[in-house]
Amino acid sequence: MAWFKRDKPKIDVAQPEEERTVNTSGIFIKCPDCENPLYKRELIESQQVCTHCGHHFRYSAIERLETLFDDGRYERLDDEVTSSDPLGFVDTKPYKDRIEAAKAASGLPEAIVSGSGRVSGHLVYAAAMDMSFIGGSMGSAVGEKITRQIERALENKGAVVIFSASGGARMQEGTLSLMQMGKISAALSMLDKAGLPFISVLTDPTTGGVTASFAMLGDVIIAEPKALIGFAGPRVIEQTIRQKLPKGFQRSEFLLEHGMVDMVVDRREMRETIIRMLDFMMNDRKAA
Ligand SMILES: [Zn+2]
């Protein structure tokens, strides 16, 4: 059997990376949909949307707020509201360590960023979730931050705009995460009674407890193209109902067709669309 055994070390044909190829990793990105190369700078200008096929790349919470508010100016709110570890939860690693790692990796204090400012003159309390922080999961801090924005809108007669991007409730906080669904929904019902608008923007992906609560309670529900929107994942559903799911199931366009969302809007037209909605719903409240 010695024939098959390699005694000598393999011939090393690998050359240093920089000698074989020109390193373009910092300049180009390949669109996963149409496979066209895109300049990174071009992508920043197009709000991370492929200029060839319209594929929507992930967008950060900060970018969302900057592109929503007039001149990109807004006041950051509640950065000090962060998750503690109420259950002392440990899975493959302690939840405390997970939070610290997420803070370092994302540069954010939590999975959601809150801000207030003007959108075409309208007073808006906005919040944007960020997938880079523990999968955009909703723990008690995320729930509290959203609730505070709704309460501020109530107090100051503003509108609420929330960009969802979430894997759902944050498991490491157990029931305290699930509680947020009820808490936010209750606050939103007060906003509704006060006749103030809530615009919910669903981005890829919006799932679990976020879909099952505030994301689907918008006066207007806008989805970005081809975003995954659902409660449970398709595999779980197929196993449960023992049926093959239709093509495009749980994507924005399918949900629009079935009446679950009001419109599918390209990110590059998002701000203008939201302004149109606000002009319509806040017409007697426009700031001087
Ligand atoms: Zn593309």
Residues whose N, C-alpha, C, O or C-beta is under 5 A from the ligand:
A	BS01	ZN	C31 D33 C34 E35 C50 H52 C53 G54 H55
